[in-house]
């Protein structure tokens, strides 16, 4: 943090915020590496129940200390950080009783598929960095095997996964075990040049790494695969809803509180979803009539698929198409809506093999020192079925002005404490028994960025605009389906039927999406709720400020506050309105 002229009270608050932040990094070495802090690069997270109980006690102690501080004379900015920190500590403690950490692995967030990603985030500038890497590989078998007693504890307590959350894990592990060691993401450090490391030392590290993978990591993964098939799969919960686990009453409401960061009931979320689906359906039918695509969603979907069948002839073709969208079409227009844009190098790349099962697009944040650029990965493994009409909306969401610009702004806000600057996180499946990640703010901005494409005339024809609405109606339908599953007793089959009838998504992707909603209760609702809130705040600003409204200043206020709950974002926009009214 770079703040001058701090009072003693300000310093006391900010020092505690930083102490909590450093403690969080030490408790989650994997997240520390992801954020670009490398002091724990030789370690993995401790997933044991004892560790979570200890952490809960620490959070209680931090909260007591925070509430004992005198903040009366603190500056408004520091007081806001204080309130956010206290709220985050309370959120952790409100979620802790649900013990969601007893489901420590899912098809999307398991050590078997994130270990490669964590290694890719490490730095490899010195021999010491490689020694940390070797130590991390040495400790990886224990990290894998420690999940088994946690999963067994979950069985004892009746806190277990639904089939769609874990049923593909043995196959995922088998695929990794069948991969040549040289081709694993764990060996990524040896696929790039390291001019500061002697060749003979590099070869030593490489030989050691291969030994550790073959003799330790592969057997540990094999044991985990066997455990799932022979024991855990006999104890899966029969119902999709998270509230049906033992002691789970209220779990879903707490998950909504965690992700939406504003008070809403499942029924309210459900109703908004129904309204939005109806509204967007009207937009889609209008465009479909203009393009003569059909009169039903099924006809429209078939027409689009036929029109663009095999549009792309290779993965690289998809990449080039998206790079053109990002660099030639979007970037030159950003200055129309944004001011004082921070330096924002962004890579657009194909994902490594270990991310081949990711969604269509994924943004991974960079680091403040620039050692790692923000990267928008475009998944084109199934390039023959990739539809070009949706790539503009996807690029706006994941790249600029979506998550990339959001992350760059936050990291550039060095006056903020660290816990507000780092947007994006890992281990969503541990929610709500964890610190908040302000998903409604983060993903709401991504969806809002898609809508900015219309204002900037980036959707060049009705077909590209249809791609935008194809994305948007799916986000709206999520509100209906997520609440339907977890609050109103919908089965997986009922959820699939609703999405099939009310979206333009392919049947092959719908089942996977429903598995996601079952696995991450409430998370998918944050996108649309966050976007709606940002639009509410913008319209309020436009109405109250009239000619004084400046879209660039509005966006600056939204992006420069760091990651905040949407309820706090509303307060900050009210301050912006008041300040602007008073200005000459």
NORHUGI-V375761 format. One record per backbone hydrogen bond with DSSP energy under -0.5 kcal/mol. CO is the residue of the C=O (numbers start at 1). NH is the residue of the N-H. Records with the same first field share a line. If there is no record, write none. Layout:
CO=NH, NH
//
This chain:
1=3
7=11
8=12
9=13
10=14
11=15
12=16
13=17
14=18
15=19
16=20
17=21
18=22
19=23
20=24
21=25
22=26
23=27
24=28
27=46
28=32
29=33
30=34
31=35
32=36, 37
33=36
36=38
38=41
40=43
45=47
48=52
49=53
50=54
51=55
52=56
53=57
54=58
55=59
56=60
57=61
58=62
59=63
60=64
61=65
62=66
63=67
64=68
66=69
69=71
71=74
75=79
76=80
77=81
78=82
79=83
80=84
81=85
82=86
83=87
84=88
85=89
86=90
87=91
88=92
89=93
90=94
91=95
92=96
93=97
95=98
96=99
99=102
100=103
109=106
110=113, 114
111=115
114=118
115=119
116=120
117=121
118=121, 122
119=122
126=130
127=131
128=132
129=133
130=134
131=135
132=136
133=137
134=138
135=139
136=140
137=140, 141
139=143
140=144
141=145
142=146
144=147
145=148, 149
146=150
147=151
148=152
149=153
150=154
151=155
152=156
153=157
154=158, 159
155=158
158=160, 246
161=237
162=165, 166
163=166, 167
165=107
166=169
168=172
169=173
170=174
171=175
172=176
173=177
174=178
176=179
180=183, 184
181=184
184=187
185=188
187=190
188=191
189=192
194=197
196=198
198=202
199=203
200=204
201=205
202=206
203=207
204=208
205=209
206=210
207=211
208=212
209=213
210=214
211=215
212=216, 217
213=218
216=220
217=221
218=222
219=223
220=224
221=225
222=226
223=227
224=228
225=229
226=230
227=231, 232
228=233
231=234
232=235
241=244
242=245
245=248
248=251
250=254
251=255
252=256
253=257
254=258
255=259
256=260, 261
257=261
259=440
261=567
262=264
265=269
266=270
267=271
268=272
269=273
270=274
271=275
272=276
273=277
274=278
275=279
276=280
277=281
278=282
279=283
280=284
281=285
282=286
283=287
284=288
285=289
286=290
287=291
288=292, 293
289=292
296=300
297=301
298=302
299=303
300=304
301=305
302=306
303=307
304=308
306=309
308=311
314=318
315=319
316=320
317=321
318=322
319=323
320=324
321=325
322=326
323=327
324=328, 329
325=330
326=331
330=333, 334
331=334
333=336
334=337, 338
345=374
347=349, 376
349=378
352=355
353=356
355=358
360=379
362=377
364=375
367=370
372=367
374=347
375=364, 377
376=349
377=362, 379
378=380
380=383
382=385
383=386
384=310
386=388
387=390
388=391
390=394
391=395
392=396
393=397
394=398
395=399
396=402
397=403
398=404
399=404, 405
402=406
403=407
404=408
405=409
406=410
407=411
408=412
409=413
410=413
412=414
413=416
414=2
417=420, 421
418=421, 422
420=563
421=423
427=430
428=431
430=433
432=434
438=442
439=443, 444
440=444
441=445
442=446
443=447
444=448
445=449
446=450
447=451
448=452
449=453
450=453
451=454, 455
452=456
453=458, 459
454=457
458=460
461=465
462=466
463=467
464=468
465=469
466=470
467=471
468=472
469=473
470=474
471=475
472=476
473=477
474=478
475=479
476=479, 480
477=481
478=482
479=483
480=484
481=485
482=486
483=487, 488
484=488, 490
491=495
492=496
493=497
494=498
495=499
496=500
497=501
498=502
499=503
506=509, 510
507=511
509=513
510=514
511=515
512=516
513=517
514=518
515=519
516=520
520=523, 524
522=525, 526
523=526
525=529
526=530
527=531
528=532
529=533
530=534
531=535
532=536
533=537
534=538
535=539
536=540
537=541
538=542
539=543
540=544
541=545
542=546
545=548
546=549
550=554
551=555
552=556
553=557
554=558
555=559
556=560
559=562
562=564
565=568, 569
566=570
567=571
568=572
569=573
570=574
571=575
572=576
573=577
574=578
575=579
576=580
577=581
578=582
579=583
//
